[in-house]
Amino acid sequence: MGIGAEIAARVAEHDVVRRLLAPIVRLGGAESPIPYNPVLEKASVPQEDTIVAAVTTLMRGVRN
């Protein structure tokens, strides 16, 4: 329901999706309620290392 999801949906609806070098990937938080504890809250939403790992995995797929 964010701007990224809207952009991905519009790209997927048009022929431009065939020109992409890699698939559209959605990176989101864990499937759990957001806890009150700050440590658990940080673990439930994507952090820098999670984002970097997802991008690295995606880029490895593009190069092959």
N, C-alpha and C positions, 0 to 999 in steps of 0.2 A: 504494500500500500504506500510505498515511498516513490520518490522520483526515479530511483534506479530500476525499480520493478516496472514502472511505466515505460521507461526507455527500452528495457529488455523486451517487453511485450510488443512495442511498436516495431522494433527491429525484427522480431520473430514473425510478425504478421506480413512482412514484405519480402521480396526476392533478395534483398540485401543480405539476408541470413546465409545464403549460399556462398557469399563472397568472404565470410568471416574465416579466419585461420584457425579458430578454436570455438568450441561451443560457448553459449552464454551460461555462466555459472552464477548461482546465487549463494552468497555467504551470509549466514544469519546466526543469531544466537542459539543457545541450546534449547531444546524442547522442554522447558521447565518454567515454573513461575519465577519471577525475579525475587531473589531472597533479600531480606533486610540486612544481613551481615555483609559488610563491604567486601570482604575477601571472596565470599560466595557470589556476590553480585558481579564482581570482576570476572570470575570464572564462567559466568553464564552468558556473557556477551563477547563478541569477537574482540580480541586484543591484537596489538601490533604483530606479535609472533604468529598468531593464527592467520592473519591476513597475508603476511609475507609467505607463509607456507602454502596457502591456497594459490597465490599468484605464481610462486615458483613451480608448483605442480602443473598449473595451466601452461606456463611458458615451456616447460619440458615437453609437453604434448605438442606444442606448436612447432618446436624445432625438429621433431622426429618425422 
